[in-house]
Amino acid sequence: MAIERPFTDEDRIESLKAAVLAGTAAGMVAAGLLLAHRVPSLGWGAAIASIASGLSGSTFWVSAAIAGLSGGLFGITYRYAVRQDENSQLKTGVVLAFSLVRGLALVNVAAAVSLRGWPFAVAIAESLLIFAAAAAVLEVAQQQGWVKAVK
């Protein structure tokens, strides 16, 4: 019978570091994607100006913050799910699970069905990019000793 060890302050600090790193990475990737969505219709100058004020700016920053929060929660989950395991299927599975949940939640189903599913694919692909970047940042952080793996 395994003895369950209590969480220590060090565990909490490492989880906080994982959350901050993954959340920052996810928020930055999401902000880049959100900006990229605006460029085709507005051009670079107007797209950048659109994030500065008004409802358009507010939705941009709230969306980026939500992605950052999602990335932070992903970081904590990833740290505990992966532990010191080198199982690439486990690592990929955690990324895919978060990507599916976030991607599918963003899609307007009626619009997606009428457009033959493309919005599903795009939302999941963008979420995959966001969480893959967050996982990559955590992997580097663990290799460098910035964030300790769960033992």
C-alpha positions in Angstrom: 0.0 0.0 0.0 1.5 3.3 -1.1 1.7 6.1 1.5 0.3 9.3 0.2 2.6 12.2 0.9 1.2 15.6 1.9 1.7 18.6 -0.3 4.5 20.8 0.8 5.1 24.5 0.4 7.8 23.5 -2.2 5.2 21.6 -4.2 2.9 24.6 -4.2 5.7 26.9 -5.3 6.7 24.6 -8.1 3.0 24.4 -9.3 2.7 28.1 -9.2 5.9 28.4 -11.3 4.5 25.9 -13.8 1.2 27.8 -13.9 2.9 31.2 -14.5 5.2 29.8 -17.2 2.5 27.9 -19.0 0.0 30.6 -18.6 2.3 33.3 -20.0 3.2 31.1 -23.0 -0.4 30.3 -23.7 -1.5 33.9 -23.4 1.3 35.1 -25.7 0.5 32.5 -28.4 -3.2 33.2 -28.1 -2.6 36.9 -28.4 -0.5 36.3 -31.5 -3.3 34.2 -33.0 -6.0 36.7 -32.1 -4.0 39.4 -33.8 -3.3 37.3 -36.8 -7.1 36.8 -37.2 -7.5 40.6 -37.5 -4.8 41.3 -40.0 -6.4 39.9 -43.2 -9.4 42.2 -42.9 -7.8 45.3 -41.3 -4.1 45.2 -42.2 -1.3 45.2 -39.6 -1.6 48.9 -38.5 -5.3 48.8 -38.0 -5.2 45.4 -36.4 -2.6 46.6 -33.8 -4.6 49.8 -33.3 -7.8 47.7 -32.7 -6.4 46.1 -29.6 -5.8 49.5 -27.9 -9.3 50.5 -27.0 -13.0 50.0 -27.3 -15.0 46.8 -27.4 -12.6 45.3 -30.0 -9.6 45.9 -27.7 -11.5 44.6 -24.6 -12.5 41.3 -26.4 -8.9 40.9 -27.5 -7.4 41.3 -24.0 -10.1 39.2 -22.3 -9.7 36.4 -24.8 -5.9 36.5 -24.3 -6.3 36.5 -20.5 -8.7 33.5 -20.7 -6.2 31.6 -22.8 -3.5 32.5 -20.2 -5.7 31.3 -17.4 -6.4 28.1 -19.3 -2.6 27.7 -19.9 -2.0 28.2 -16.2 -4.4 25.4 -15.3 -2.8 23.3 -18.0 0.6 23.9 -16.5 -0.4 22.6 -13.1 -2.2 19.6 -14.6 0.7 18.8 -16.9 3.2 19.0 -14.1 1.2 16.4 -12.0 0.2 14.2 -14.9 3.6 13.8 -16.5 5.7 13.7 -13.3 9.1 12.2 -14.1 7.7 10.0 -16.8 9.2 9.9 -20.3 6.0 8.6 -21.8 5.4 10.7 -24.9 1.8 9.4 -25.3 1.0 10.7 -21.8 2.5 14.1 -22.6 0.7 14.3 -25.9 -2.6 13.1 -24.3 -2.6 15.9 -21.8 -2.0 18.4 -24.6 -4.8 16.9 -26.8 -7.3 16.7 -23.9 -6.9 20.4 -23.1 -6.9 21.3 -26.8 -10.2 19.4 -27.5 -12.0 20.8 -24.5 -10.9 24.4 -25.2 -11.3 24.1 -29.0 -14.7 22.6 -29.0 -16.0 25.0 -26.4 -15.1 28.0 -28.6 -17.1 26.8 -31.6 -20.6 27.9 -32.5 -22.1 24.6 -33.5 -24.6 25.9 -36.0 -21.9 27.8 -37.9 -19.5 24.9 -37.8 -22.0 22.5 -39.2 -23.0 24.9 -42.0 -19.3 25.4 -42.9 -18.7 21.6 -43.0 -16.8 21.5 -39.7 -13.9 23.9 -40.5 -14.5 26.0 -37.4 -14.0 22.8 -35.3 -10.7 22.0 -37.0 -9.4 25.6 -36.7 -10.4 26.0 -33.1 -8.8 22.7 -32.1 -5.7 23.4 -34.1 -5.3 26.8 -32.5 -5.8 25.3 -29.0 -3.3 22.6 -29.9 -0.7 25.3 -30.8 -1.4 27.1 -27.5 -1.1 24.1 -25.3 1.8 22.6 -27.2 3.7 25.9 -26.7 2.9 25.8 -23.0 4.0 22.2 -22.7 7.3 23.0 -24.6 8.0 25.8 -22.2 7.4 23.5 -19.2 9.6 20.8 -20.7 12.4 23.3 -21.1 11.8 24.7 -17.6 12.0 21.3 -16.1 15.2 20.4 -18.1 16.8 23.6 -16.9 15.8 23.0 -13.3 13.5 26.1 -13.2 10.5 23.9 -12.3 10.9 20.6 -10.5 9.0 17.6 -11.7 6.6 15.9 -9.2 8.3 12.9 -7.6 
